[in-house]
Amino acid sequence: MATLEKIRNKAGWLISLVLGLALLAFILGDFLNNGNTMQGDTDIAEIYGDEISYNDYQKSLDQLTENYKANTQKTGLDDQESEMLRDQTWETLIKEKIMTKEYEELGIMVSEDELYDMVQGVNIDPSIMQAQIFQNQQTGQFDRNLVIRYLKYIENEAEEKDKLMWITFENELEQNRKLNKYNNLIKGGYYMTKNELAMKIDEEVEKVDIDYIVNLFSTIQDSTLKLTDADYQAYYDKNKYQFKQDASRSIEYITFDILPSKEDIQNIEKDLAEMKIDFTNAKDGIQYVNVNSDIPYATINYKPKQLEPQIDSIMFSAQEGFVYGPYIVNGNEYKLAKLVGIKMMPDSVNARHILLQVKTQEEYTKAKALADSLKKMIENGVDFAELAKQYSADKTSAIDGGSVGFFTEGKMVKPFEDFCFDGKKGDVDIVNSQFGIHIIEITELGTLAKRVNVAYLQRELVPSQNTMQNIYATAGKFATENTTAEKFNAYLANHEEITKKLAANLKENDKTIAGLESPREVIRWAYKAEKGNVSQPFELSNAFVVAVLTEIKEKGTAPLEQVKPEIEKFVLNDKKTQILTKNMQNAGKTMAEVSSKLNLKVEKAGAINFNAFSIPGGGFEPDVIAVATSMKENEQSKQIEGRAGVYMFMVTKTYEDKTLNKDDIANKLYLAYKNRIAYQVFDALKENAEIVDNRAKFF
């Protein structure tokens, strides 16, 4: 039973494994059967045309949340944790739905015999073998018998929540095995042909040296060119594939920071001035702090230079009971400091101990009796070191006769430390701590020095309700009077002291905007508003925010008007290419003639292969490189449009780089191909599933 109890107490490892495998977790089986039970606004997703109800999603989220709370021993979650679990549940939902369809079509399954083998058979899953709970304490190795004992406990003694946890974990193992089978099937059919491999190797080892000239775009001023709608349209039609986009929104906004007012400062200073009198007269300053301060009293014996600069020298020259303040730290913390204690203390202590560990009340009674007996023996002259070696549970110090060496304040648990720093050399006593019962002897004391104990009455300066209302009223007045983008911007043009900020390309499920705390509602508003709408004030934790929706991008191909400002440079370069190319053609047929006539310097670039992106000395020019590496030695190119201008070049040498090992390149290529499977295959499946994400309706 002791072993089973230990297993039960450590059962939290299962939750950790469940959470660790969350993206492979398929604990949402009800989605397959209940996905069509709710319609319309109650659907959180659509996958392969099947609706997933919010209620089913919420049930799975609730289960994951309870597991997380049990594992972390928390009763509540903060916003960041809640978001993490919502995202985790969503990813699990998507993967379960998509992969279950694949498994069914391919007949992938895990039999009961296979699952048995994974849990307690010959081929036990690594996640079980590596679990600390199943490690033999004597050998430090995996012990299959501990698994069997745990399974008997689950079957006969465990509570329902523990049984459910184990069932969930077994399901994780099963689904993980299915995924491994699926990926292995894909890997087995995924390979490069000999020709493809040879081509990839050649792209790496085949290199060229070139001489080149470039007629730079910068030689033509943009202002000398006139672009027509036809120019923009031609570029857009030729490069339409580049303008695919996801849905997004862009906003501009201003913040009305929630900060304390002058009145708030006056009020806190007045309150502390009144409290200073009571604090000074209080017989028990520590109790007064615990009742009235934002931060409870902490027992610390301060050395010189450890206190805040405002009070350090004052407290070490003051009398007990002295109160200083109020004073400010960190910009918004007001403090009163009272000297509640002065003592001479050693800077360090050398001690030794005998530790008796206890787990139950019965063990404590026996251990206490033993501790009393050992203390009397020590007082009667029995060697402390020998008793420590024989009885102490702290084996590290027992080897050295129980000695823990010299230590400074703050290094030991408090009961142990209090006895040592308050006692005298040679004192022996019994002290209880969370580790058990200690018999302690103080063997040496360091240099005595003055220490002071200070009780702080602290109040944080925060905006009052009245201040909050005034700031909100100011923000509300601005939003009411500036209801369009034109009015919004006109107002700011006349108030340069107000800084307008931009949040561009916000996705529907984004949760963050730089500089704002918890701006989710602002993002949700942006997806409901029309372009040019101005919001009412949003109350965030640090500011009220008024936003204007400046741009709407829908999923698909961006229209020409939307991308026109972005492509203007490229349209200009197309125009320049036509002009520069014609000039080069008129200058001559050879690169030498062109360089001489147009006064273009001939540059050299060497060791260029197909996979390179830049020309040494010439910058990022993938189009030029693609042409150059496909040409023969002593072959001259035509005019080639690059990123910086129009190029001409001569291939002066083609050769194979003998320093590169083709076998090594082949192995790297194979490995890269195989590693792509795990994420690229699922990404392709997700795209094919035509997922409709409605999470923004709910949070």
C-alpha positions as CSV (number, residue, x, y, z in Angstrom):
1,M,0.0,0.0,0.0
2,A,2.9,2.4,0.7
3,T,4.1,2.1,-2.9
4,L,0.6,2.6,-4.2
5,E,0.2,5.6,-2.0
6,K,3.4,7.1,-3.4
7,I,2.2,6.4,-7.0
8,R,-1.1,8.1,-6.2
9,N,0.6,11.1,-4.8
10,K,2.7,11.4,-7.9
11,A,-0.1,10.9,-10.4
12,G,0.3,14.5,-11.5
13,W,2.9,13.3,-14.0
14,L,0.1,12.0,-16.2
15,I,-1.4,15.4,-16.5
16,S,2.0,16.8,-17.6
17,L,2.2,14.1,-20.3
18,V,-1.3,14.8,-21.4
19,L,-0.5,18.6,-21.7
20,G,2.9,17.9,-23.3
21,L,1.2,15.9,-26.0
22,A,-1.6,18.4,-26.4
23,L,-1.2,19.1,-30.1
24,L,-1.4,15.3,-30.7
25,A,-4.2,15.0,-28.2
26,F,-7.4,13.6,-29.6
27,I,-9.7,13.8,-26.6
28,L,-12.5,15.5,-28.5
29,G,-14.2,12.4,-29.8
30,D,-17.6,13.9,-29.3
31,F,-17.0,16.3,-32.1
32,L,-17.3,13.6,-34.7
33,N,-20.8,12.6,-33.5
34,N,-22.1,15.9,-32.3
35,G,-20.6,18.4,-34.8
36,N,-23.9,19.0,-36.5
37,T,-26.1,19.4,-33.5
38,M,-25.9,23.2,-33.3
39,Q,-26.2,25.6,-36.1
40,G,-25.6,29.3,-37.0
41,D,-24.0,31.5,-34.4
42,T,-23.4,28.6,-32.0
43,D,-20.8,27.1,-34.4
44,I,-17.2,27.8,-33.6
45,A,-15.7,26.1,-36.6
46,E,-16.4,24.3,-39.9
47,I,-14.1,21.6,-41.1
48,Y,-14.7,19.6,-44.3
49,G,-18.1,21.3,-44.3
50,D,-19.0,19.8,-40.9
51,E,-20.0,22.3,-38.2
52,I,-18.4,22.2,-34.8
53,S,-20.6,23.7,-32.0
54,Y,-19.2,26.1,-29.4
55,N,-20.7,23.9,-26.7
56,D,-18.7,20.9,-27.7
57,Y,-15.6,23.1,-27.9
58,Q,-16.3,24.5,-24.5
59,K,-16.7,21.0,-22.9
60,S,-13.2,20.0,-24.2
61,L,-11.8,23.3,-23.0
62,D,-13.3,22.8,-19.6
63,Q,-11.7,19.3,-19.4
64,L,-8.3,20.6,-20.4
65,T,-8.6,23.5,-17.9
66,E,-9.4,21.2,-15.0
67,N,-6.4,19.0,-15.8
68,Y,-4.2,22.1,-16.0
69,K,-5.5,23.4,-12.7
70,A,-4.9,20.0,-11.0
71,N,-1.4,19.8,-12.4
72,T,-0.4,23.4,-11.4
73,Q,-2.4,23.3,-8.1
74,K,-4.2,26.5,-9.1
75,T,-7.8,27.4,-8.4
76,G,-7.9,30.1,-11.1
77,L,-6.2,31.1,-14.3
78,D,-4.8,34.4,-15.5
79,D,-5.6,35.8,-19.0
80,Q,-2.4,34.4,-20.5
81,E,-3.1,30.9,-19.3
82,S,-6.7,31.0,-20.4
83,E,-5.7,32.1,-23.9
84,M,-3.1,29.3,-24.0
85,L,-5.6,26.7,-23.2
86,R,-8.2,28.1,-25.7
87,D,-5.5,27.9,-28.4
88,Q,-4.5,24.5,-27.4
89,T,-8.0,23.2,-27.5
90,W,-8.5,24.7,-30.9
91,E,-5.4,23.1,-32.3
92,T,-6.4,19.8,-30.8
93,L,-9.9,20.1,-32.4
94,I,-8.5,20.8,-35.9
95,K,-5.9,18.0,-35.7
96,E,-8.4,15.4,-34.4
97,K,-11.0,16.2,-37.1
98,I,-8.5,16.2,-40.0
99,M,-6.4,13.2,-38.9
100,T,-9.3,11.0,-38.0
101,K,-10.6,11.3,-41.5
102,E,-7.1,10.3,-42.8
103,Y,-6.9,7.3,-40.5
104,E,-10.3,6.0,-41.5
105,E,-9.6,6.3,-45.2
106,L,-6.2,4.5,-44.8
107,G,-7.3,2.0,-42.3
108,I,-4.8,3.1,-39.7
109,M,-5.6,1.7,-36.2
110,V,-4.1,0.5,-33.0
111,S,-5.3,-2.8,-31.7
112,E,-5.9,-3.7,-28.0
113,D,-2.8,-6.1,-28.1
114,E,-0.7,-3.3,-29.6
115,L,-1.8,-0.8,-26.9
116,Y,-1.1,-3.5,-24.2
117,D,2.4,-3.9,-25.6
118,M,3.0,-0.1,-25.5
119,V,1.9,0.1,-21.9
120,Q,3.2,-3.0,-20.2
121,G,4.5,-5.4,-22.8
122,V,7.8,-5.8,-24.7
123,N,7.8,-2.5,-26.6
124,I,6.8,0.0,-24.0
125,D,6.3,3.5,-25.1
126,P,9.2,5.9,-24.2
127,S,6.8,8.3,-22.4
128,I,6.1,5.6,-19.9
129,M,9.7,4.4,-19.6
130,Q,11.0,7.9,-19.0
131,A,8.3,8.8,-16.3
132,Q,9.9,9.3,-12.9
133,I,7.1,7.4,-11.2
134,F,8.1,4.2,-12.9
135,Q,11.9,4.4,-12.1
136,N,13.2,2.0,-9.5
137,Q,14.6,4.0,-6.6
138,Q,17.5,1.5,-6.1
139,T,18.6,1.1,-9.7
140,G,17.4,4.3,-11.2
141,Q,16.1,2.3,-14.1
142,F,12.6,1.7,-15.6
143,D,10.7,-0.9,-13.6
144,R,7.8,-2.7,-15.5
145,N,6.5,-4.0,-12.1
146,L,5.8,-0.4,-11.1
147,V,3.6,0.1,-14.1
148,I,1.6,-3.1,-13.3
149,R,1.2,-2.0,-9.7
150,Y,-0.1,1.4,-10.9
151,L,-2.6,-0.2,-13.3
152,K,-3.9,-2.4,-10.4
153,Y,-4.3,0.8,-8.4
154,I,-6.2,2.5,-11.2
155,E,-8.5,-0.5,-11.6
156,N,-9.2,-1.2,-7.9
157,E,-8.6,1.9,-5.8
158,A,-8.4,5.1,-7.9
159,E,-10.9,7.8,-7.8
160,E,-12.9,8.5,-10.9
161,K,-10.8,11.6,-11.9
162,D,-7.6,9.4,-11.7
163,K,-9.2,6.7,-13.8
164,L,-10.3,9.3,-16.4
165,M,-6.8,10.7,-16.4
166,W,-5.3,7.4,-17.2
167,I,-7.9,6.7,-20.0
168,T,-7.1,10.0,-21.5
169,F,-3.4,9.3,-21.4
170,E,-3.9,5.9,-23.0
171,N,-5.8,7.6,-25.7
172,E,-2.9,10.0,-26.2
173,L,-0.6,7.0,-26.7
174,E,-2.9,5.5,-29.2
175,Q,-3.3,8.6,-31.3
176,N,0.4,9.3,-31.2
177,R,1.0,5.8,-32.5
178,K,-1.5,6.4,-35.3
179,L,0.2,9.6,-36.2
180,N,3.6,7.9,-36.3
181,K,2.2,5.2,-38.6
182,Y,0.7,7.9,-40.9
183,N,3.9,9.8,-41.1
184,N,5.9,6.7,-41.8
185,L,3.6,5.8,-44.6
186,I,4.1,9.2,-46.2
187,K,7.9,9.0,-45.7
188,G,7.9,5.6,-47.3
189,G,6.4,7.0,-50.5
190,Y,8.3,10.3,-50.5
191,Y,11.6,10.3,-52.3
192,M,13.7,12.2,-54.9
193,T,14.3,10.6,-58.3
194,K,17.9,10.1,-59.4
195,N,17.5,13.0,-61.9
196,E,16.1,15.3,-59.3
197,L,18.9,14.4,-56.9
198,A,21.6,14.9,-59.5
199,M,20.1,18.3,-60.4
200,K,20.0,19.4,-56.8
201,I,23.7,18.4,-56.3
202,D,24.7,20.2,-59.5
203,E,22.9,23.4,-58.2
204,E,25.2,23.3,-55.2
205,V,28.6,22.2,-56.7
206,E,28.5,23.8,-60.2
207,K,29.8,27.3,-60.1
208,V,30.5,30.2,-62.5
209,D,32.7,33.3,-62.5
210,I,31.3,36.3,-64.4
211,D,32.3,39.8,-65.6
212,Y,29.3,42.1,-65.5
213,I,28.0,45.7,-66.0
214,V,24.9,47.2,-64.6
215,N,22.9,50.2,-65.8
216,L,21.4,51.4,-62.5
217,F,17.8,52.4,-62.1
218,S,19.0,55.3,-59.9
219,T,20.4,57.0,-62.9
220,I,16.8,57.9,-63.9
221,Q,14.8,60.2,-61.6
222,D,11.4,59.0,-60.7
223,S,9.9,62.4,-61.2
224,T,10.8,62.2,-64.9
225,L,8.4,59.3,-65.5
226,K,4.7,59.4,-65.8
227,L,2.8,56.2,-64.9
228,T,-0.5,55.3,-66.4
229,D,-3.3,53.1,-65.2
230,A,-2.3,50.7,-68.0
231,D,1.2,50.5,-66.5
232,Y,-0.1,49.6,-63.1
233,Q,-2.6,47.1,-64.6
234,A,0.1,45.4,-66.7
235,Y,2.4,44.9,-63.7
236,Y,-0.5,43.7,-61.5
237,D,-1.8,41.2,-64.1
238,K,1.8,39.8,-64.6
239,N,2.4,39.4,-60.8
240,K,-1.1,38.7,-59.5
241,Y,0.2,35.6,-57.6
242,Q,2.1,37.9,-55.3
243,F,-1.0,39.6,-54.0
244,K,-2.7,36.7,-52.2
245,Q,-3.5,37.8,-48.6
246,D,-5.3,36.7,-45.5
247,A,-8.1,38.9,-44.0
248,S,-6.7,41.7,-41.9
249,R,-7.6,45.1,-40.5
250,S,-5.5,48.2,-39.8
251,I,-6.3,50.8,-37.3
252,E,-5.0,54.1,-36.0
253,Y,-5.6,55.0,-32.4
254,I,-4.9,57.3,-29.5
255,T,-4.6,56.5,-25.9
256,F,-5.9,58.4,-22.9
257,D,-3.5,57.0,-20.3
258,I,-5.0,56.1,-16.9
259,L,-2.7,57.9,-14.5
260,P,-3.2,59.4,-11.0
261,S,-4.3,63.0,-10.9
262,K,-2.9,65.8,-8.7
263,E,-5.9,65.3,-6.5
264,D,-5.0,61.6,-6.1
265,I,-1.5,62.6,-5.0
266,Q,-2.7,65.1,-2.5
267,N,-5.1,62.6,-1.0
268,I,-2.5,59.9,-0.6
269,E,-0.1,62.3,1.0
270,K,-2.9,63.6,3.3
271,D,-3.8,60.0,4.3
272,L,-0.2,59.0,5.1
273,A,0.4,62.2,7.1
274,E,-2.5,61.3,9.3
275,M,-1.5,57.6,9.5
276,K,2.1,58.6,10.5
277,I,0.8,59.9,13.8
278,D,-1.0,56.6,14.5
279,F,1.9,54.6,13.2
280,T,4.3,56.5,15.6
281,N,2.0,55.9,18.6
282,A,1.2,52.3,17.8
283,K,2.6,50.0,20.5
284,D,2.8,47.1,18.0
285,G,4.1,48.6,14.7
286,I,4.2,45.2,13.0
287,Q,0.5,44.6,13.7
288,Y,-0.3,48.1,12.5
289,V,1.5,47.4,9.2
290,N,-0.3,44.1,8.7
291,V,-3.7,45.8,9.1
292,N,-3.1,49.0,7.2
293,S,-0.4,48.4,4.6
294,D,-0.7,47.2,1.0
295,I,2.3,44.9,1.6
296,P,2.5,42.8,4.9
297,Y,5.4,43.0,7.3
298,A,8.5,41.0,6.4
299,T,11.0,40.0,9.1
300,I,14.4,41.1,7.8
301,N,17.4,42.2,9.8
302,Y,19.1,44.8,7.6
303,K,22.8,45.5,7.3
304,P,24.1,48.9,6.3
305,K,23.5,49.7,2.6
306,Q,20.7,47.2,2.4
307,L,17.9,49.7,3.1
308,E,16.6,52.2,0.5
309,P,19.0,55.2,0.1
310,Q,16.4,57.6,1.5
311,I,16.4,55.9,4.9
312,D,19.6,53.8,5.2
313,S,21.8,56.2,7.2
314,I,18.8,57.6,9.1
315,M,17.6,54.2,10.5
316,F,21.1,53.2,11.6
317,S,21.4,56.4,13.7
318,A,17.8,56.5,15.0
319,Q,16.2,55.2,18.2
320,E,13.7,52.3,18.2
321,G,10.2,53.6,17.4
322,F,11.3,56.3,15.0
323,V,9.1,56.8,11.9
324,Y,10.3,58.4,8.7
325,G,8.3,59.5,5.7
326,P,6.3,59.6,3.7
327,Y,8.7,59.1,0.8
328,I,8.3,57.7,-2.7
329,V,10.0,54.7,-4.4
330,N,9.5,53.4,-7.9
331,G,7.5,56.5,-8.8
332,N,4.2,55.4,-7.4
333,E,4.8,53.7,-4.0
334,Y,4.4,55.9,-0.9
335,K,6.0,54.6,2.3
336,L,6.3,55.2,6.0
337,A,9.2,53.4,7.6
338,K,9.3,52.6,11.4
339,L,12.3,51.3,13.2
340,V,10.9,48.3,15.2
341,G,14.1,46.6,16.3
342,I,17.8,47.0,16.8
343,K,20.2,44.1,17.6
344,M,23.8,43.0,17.4
345,M,24.0,39.9,15.1
346,P,26.8,37.8,13.6
347,D,27.4,38.3,9.9
348,S,27.5,34.5,9.6
349,V,27.1,31.3,11.7
350,N,28.7,27.9,11.6
351,A,26.4,25.1,12.8
352,R,25.7,21.4,12.7
353,H,22.5,19.4,12.9
354,I,20.9,16.1,13.1
355,L,17.7,15.8,10.9
356,L,14.9,13.5,11.8
357,Q,12.3,13.3,9.0
358,V,8.6,12.8,9.7
359,K,5.6,12.3,7.5
360,T,2.8,11.5,10.0
361,Q,1.7,12.5,13.5
362,E,2.7,9.1,14.7
363,E,6.2,9.4,13.2
364,Y,6.5,12.9,14.7
365,T,5.7,11.7,18.2
366,K,8.4,9.0,17.9
367,A,10.9,11.4,16.3
368,K,10.3,14.1,19.0
369,A,11.0,11.6,21.7
370,L,14.2,10.5,19.9
371,A,15.2,14.2,19.5
372,D,14.8,14.8,23.2
373,S,16.9,11.8,24.0
374,L,19.7,12.8,21.5
375,K,19.7,16.4,23.0
376,K,20.3,15.0,26.5
377,M,23.0,12.7,25.2
378,I,24.8,15.6,23.6
379,E,24.4,17.7,26.7
380,N,25.9,14.8,28.7
381,G,29.0,14.7,26.4
382,V,28.1,12.2,23.7
383,D,29.9,13.0,20.5
384,F,27.5,15.1,18.3
385,A,29.3,14.0,15.1
386,E,28.9,10.3,15.8
387,L,25.2,10.8,16.5
388,A,24.8,12.7,13.3
389,K,26.4,9.9,11.3
390,Q,24.1,7.4,12.9
391,Y,20.7,9.2,13.0
392,S,20.6,12.2,10.6
393,A,18.5,11.9,7.5
394,D,20.6,14.7,5.9
395,K,23.2,12.3,4.6
396,T,25.2,15.1,2.9
397,S,26.0,16.8,6.2
398,A,26.0,13.6,8.2
399,I,29.3,12.5,6.5
400,D,30.9,15.6,8.0
401,G,29.4,15.1,11.5
402,G,26.3,17.1,10.7
403,S,28.2,20.3,9.8
404,V,26.5,22.6,7.4
405,G,29.4,25.0,7.4
406,F,29.3,28.8,7.6
407,F,26.1,30.5,6.2
408,T,24.8,34.0,6.0
409,E,21.2,35.1,6.8
410,G,18.7,34.1,4.2
411,K,20.4,30.9,3.2
412,M,18.6,28.4,5.6
413,V,14.9,27.8,6.3
414,K,13.7,30.4,8.8
415,P,13.2,28.4,12.0
416,F,16.7,26.9,11.6
417,E,18.1,30.4,10.8
418,D,16.4,32.2,13.6
419,F,17.8,29.8,16.2
420,C,21.3,30.1,14.9
421,F,21.5,33.9,14.5
422,D,19.7,34.6,17.8
423,G,21.7,32.1,19.9
424,K,25.2,31.9,21.4
425,K,28.1,29.7,20.5
426,G,27.6,26.2,22.0
427,D,23.8,26.5,22.2
428,V,22.0,23.2,21.4
429,D,18.3,23.0,20.9
430,I,15.5,21.2,19.0
431,V,13.9,23.1,16.1
432,N,11.0,22.1,13.8
433,S,11.0,23.0,10.1
434,Q,9.2,21.8,7.0
435,F,12.0,19.3,6.6
436,G,11.5,17.6,9.9
437,I,13.0,17.9,13.4
438,H,16.5,19.3,13.8
439,I,18.8,19.0,16.8
440,I,21.1,22.0,16.2
441,E,24.4,23.1,17.7
442,I,25.9,26.5,17.1
443,T,29.6,25.9,16.7
444,E,30.9,29.4,15.7
445,L,29.7,32.9,15.3
446,G,31.0,35.4,12.8
447,T,31.7,39.1,13.5
448,L,28.9,40.9,15.4
449,A,27.4,43.9,13.7
450,K,24.4,46.2,14.2
451,R,21.3,45.2,12.4
452,V,18.0,47.0,12.2
453,N,14.5,45.8,11.6
454,V,12.1,48.1,9.7
455,A,8.4,47.9,9.3
456,Y,7.0,49.5,6.1
457,L,3.6,51.0,5.8
458,Q,3.2,51.1,2.0
459,R,0.4,52.5,-0.2
460,E,0.4,52.4,-4.0
461,L,-0.6,55.6,-5.8
462,V,-3.4,54.5,-8.2
463,P,-6.0,56.6,-10.0
464,S,-9.2,57.1,-8.0
465,Q,-12.6,56.3,-9.3
466,N,-13.2,60.0,-9.8
467,T,-10.0,60.3,-11.9
468,M,-11.0,57.3,-14.0
469,Q,-14.4,58.8,-14.7
470,N,-12.7,62.1,-15.7
471,I,-10.3,60.4,-18.1
472,Y,-13.2,58.4,-19.6
473,A,-15.2,61.5,-20.0
474,T,-12.4,63.2,-21.9
475,A,-12.0,60.1,-24.2
476,G,-15.7,59.9,-24.7
477,K,-16.0,63.6,-25.6
478,F,-13.2,63.1,-28.2
479,A,-14.9,60.0,-29.7
480,T,-18.3,61.8,-29.8
481,E,-17.0,64.9,-31.5
482,N,-14.7,63.1,-34.0
483,T,-16.9,60.4,-35.5
484,T,-15.2,60.0,-38.9
485,A,-11.7,59.4,-40.0
486,E,-11.5,62.9,-41.5
487,K,-12.5,64.6,-38.2
488,F,-10.2,62.2,-36.2
489,N,-7.2,63.2,-38.3
490,A,-8.2,66.9,-38.5
491,Y,-8.3,67.1,-34.7
492,L,-4.9,65.5,-34.3
493,A,-3.4,67.8,-36.9
494,N,-4.3,70.7,-34.6
495,H,-3.1,68.9,-31.4
496,E,0.5,67.9,-32.0
497,E,0.9,67.0,-28.3
498,I,-1.3,63.9,-29.0
499,T,0.5,60.9,-30.6
500,K,-1.4,58.8,-33.1
501,K,-0.3,55.2,-33.2
502,L,-0.8,52.5,-35.9
503,A,-1.6,48.8,-35.6
504,A,-1.5,47.3,-39.1
505,N,-2.6,44.0,-40.6
506,L,-4.4,42.7,-37.5
507,K,-5.7,39.1,-37.9
508,E,-9.2,38.3,-36.6
509,N,-7.9,36.1,-33.8
510,D,-4.9,38.3,-32.8
511,K,-4.7,39.0,-29.1
512,T,-1.9,41.6,-28.9
513,I,-1.2,45.1,-30.0
514,A,2.2,46.5,-29.1
515,G,1.9,48.9,-26.2
516,L,-1.6,48.0,-25.2
517,E,-2.6,45.6,-22.4
518,S,-5.3,43.0,-23.3
519,P,-6.6,44.8,-26.5
520,R,-8.7,41.9,-27.7
521,E,-12.0,43.9,-27.7
522,V,-10.3,46.6,-29.9
523,I,-9.5,43.9,-32.5
524,R,-13.0,42.4,-32.4
525,W,-14.4,45.9,-33.0
526,A,-12.2,46.3,-36.0
527,Y,-13.8,43.3,-37.7
528,K,-17.3,44.6,-37.1
529,A,-16.7,48.2,-38.1
530,E,-16.7,49.8,-41.5
531,K,-13.7,51.6,-42.9
532,G,-13.5,55.1,-41.5
533,N,-15.5,54.3,-38.3
534,V,-14.3,55.7,-35.0
535,S,-14.8,53.6,-31.9
536,Q,-16.2,54.6,-28.5
537,P,-13.5,54.4,-25.8
538,F,-12.3,51.0,-24.9
539,E,-11.2,50.6,-21.3
540,L,-8.0,48.6,-21.1
541,S,-6.0,48.1,-17.9
542,N,-3.6,51.0,-18.6
543,A,-5.5,53.3,-20.9
544,F,-8.7,54.2,-22.6
545,V,-8.3,53.7,-26.4
546,V,-10.2,55.4,-29.3
547,A,-9.5,53.8,-32.7
548,V,-10.3,54.5,-36.3
549,L,-10.5,51.7,-38.8
550,T,-8.2,52.7,-41.7
551,E,-8.0,49.6,-43.9
552,I,-9.9,46.4,-44.6
553,K,-8.2,43.5,-46.4
554,E,-10.4,40.5,-47.2
555,K,-9.0,37.0,-47.8
556,G,-8.1,36.3,-51.4
557,T,-6.2,38.4,-54.0
558,A,-5.8,42.0,-53.1
559,P,-7.4,44.4,-55.6
560,L,-5.1,46.7,-57.6
561,E,-6.3,49.9,-55.8
562,Q,-5.2,48.4,-52.5
563,V,-1.7,47.4,-53.6
564,K,-1.1,50.4,-55.9
565,P,1.1,52.3,-53.5
566,E,3.1,49.2,-52.8
567,I,3.9,48.3,-56.4
568,E,4.6,51.9,-57.6
569,K,8.4,51.3,-57.2
570,F,8.3,48.1,-59.3
571,V,6.1,49.7,-62.0
572,L,8.7,52.6,-62.2
573,N,11.5,50.0,-62.5
574,D,9.6,48.3,-65.4
575,K,9.5,51.7,-67.1
576,K,13.2,52.3,-66.4
577,T,14.1,48.8,-67.6
578,Q,12.6,49.6,-71.0
579,I,14.6,52.8,-71.2
580,L,17.9,51.4,-70.0
581,T,17.6,48.3,-72.1
582,K,17.0,50.4,-75.2
583,N,20.0,52.6,-74.4
584,M,22.2,49.5,-74.0
585,Q,21.0,48.0,-77.2
586,N,21.8,51.2,-79.1
587,A,25.2,51.3,-77.5
588,G,26.5,48.1,-79.0
589,K,26.2,44.4,-79.3
590,T,29.0,43.3,-76.9
591,M,29.4,44.1,-73.3
592,A,32.7,45.8,-74.0
593,E,31.0,48.2,-76.5
594,V,28.2,48.9,-74.1
595,S,30.4,49.5,-71.1
596,S,32.6,51.9,-73.1
597,K,29.8,53.8,-74.8
598,L,27.8,54.2,-71.6
599,N,30.8,54.5,-69.2
600,L,29.7,51.5,-67.2
601,K,32.5,49.8,-65.1
602,V,33.1,46.1,-65.6
603,E,32.9,44.3,-62.3
604,K,33.9,40.7,-61.5
605,A,32.0,38.1,-59.4
606,G,33.2,34.6,-58.7
607,A,32.1,31.2,-57.2
608,I,28.4,31.8,-57.9
609,N,26.1,28.7,-57.8
610,F,22.4,28.4,-58.5
611,N,21.4,28.5,-54.8
612,A,23.1,31.8,-54.2
613,F,20.9,34.9,-53.7
614,S,23.5,37.7,-54.1
615,I,26.3,38.6,-56.4
616,P,29.5,39.4,-54.6
617,G,29.7,43.2,-54.7
618,G,26.4,43.4,-56.6
619,G,23.7,42.7,-54.0
620,F,20.5,40.6,-54.0
621,E,20.0,39.5,-57.7
622,P,18.4,36.0,-57.9
623,D,17.2,36.5,-61.5
624,V,20.6,37.4,-62.7
625,I,22.1,34.4,-60.9
626,A,19.5,32.0,-62.4
627,V,20.5,33.1,-65.9
628,A,24.2,33.1,-65.3
629,T,24.4,29.6,-63.8
630,S,22.5,28.2,-66.8
631,M,25.0,29.6,-69.4
632,K,28.2,28.2,-70.9
633,E,31.7,29.4,-70.5
634,N,32.6,32.5,-72.6
635,E,28.9,33.0,-73.4
636,Q,27.5,36.6,-73.2
637,S,24.1,37.4,-71.9
638,K,21.4,39.7,-73.3
639,Q,20.1,42.6,-71.1
640,I,18.7,41.2,-67.9
641,E,16.4,43.1,-65.6
642,G,17.7,42.8,-62.0
643,R,16.7,44.4,-58.7
644,A,19.2,47.3,-58.9
645,G,19.2,47.9,-62.7
646,V,19.7,46.2,-66.1
647,Y,22.6,43.8,-66.3
648,M,24.8,42.4,-69.0
649,F,27.5,39.8,-68.2
650,M,30.0,37.3,-69.6
651,V,30.5,33.9,-68.1
652,T,34.3,33.7,-67.9
653,K,34.6,30.3,-66.2
654,T,32.4,27.3,-65.3
655,Y,33.7,24.7,-62.9
656,E,32.8,22.1,-60.3
657,D,33.7,23.0,-56.7
658,K,35.9,20.0,-55.7
659,T,35.9,21.0,-52.0
660,L,32.2,19.9,-51.7
661,N,31.4,16.3,-51.0
662,K,28.5,15.1,-53.2
663,D,27.6,12.3,-50.8
664,D,27.3,14.8,-47.9
665,I,25.1,17.0,-50.0
666,A,22.9,14.1,-51.0
667,N,22.5,13.0,-47.3
668,K,21.5,16.6,-46.3
669,L,19.0,16.8,-49.1
670,Y,17.4,13.5,-48.1
671,L,17.2,14.5,-44.5
672,A,15.7,17.9,-45.4
673,Y,13.1,16.2,-47.5
674,K,12.1,13.8,-44.7
675,N,12.0,16.5,-42.1
676,R,9.5,18.5,-44.2
677,I,6.9,15.8,-43.9
678,A,5.9,16.3,-40.3
679,Y,4.7,19.9,-40.9
680,Q,4.2,20.3,-44.6
681,V,1.8,17.3,-44.9
682,F,-0.4,18.6,-42.1
683,D,-0.3,22.1,-43.5
684,A,-1.5,20.8,-46.8
685,L,-4.3,18.8,-45.1
686,K,-5.4,21.9,-43.2
687,E,-5.6,23.9,-46.4
688,N,-7.6,21.2,-48.1
689,A,-10.0,21.0,-45.1
690,E,-11.3,24.5,-45.9
691,I,-11.4,25.4,-42.2
692,V,-13.9,28.2,-41.2
693,D,-12.6,29.8,-38.0
694,N,-15.4,31.5,-36.0
695,R,-13.5,31.9,-32.7
696,A,-13.7,35.7,-33.0
697,K,-17.5,35.5,-32.4
698,F,-16.9,34.2,-28.9
699,F,-13.6,35.6,-27.6
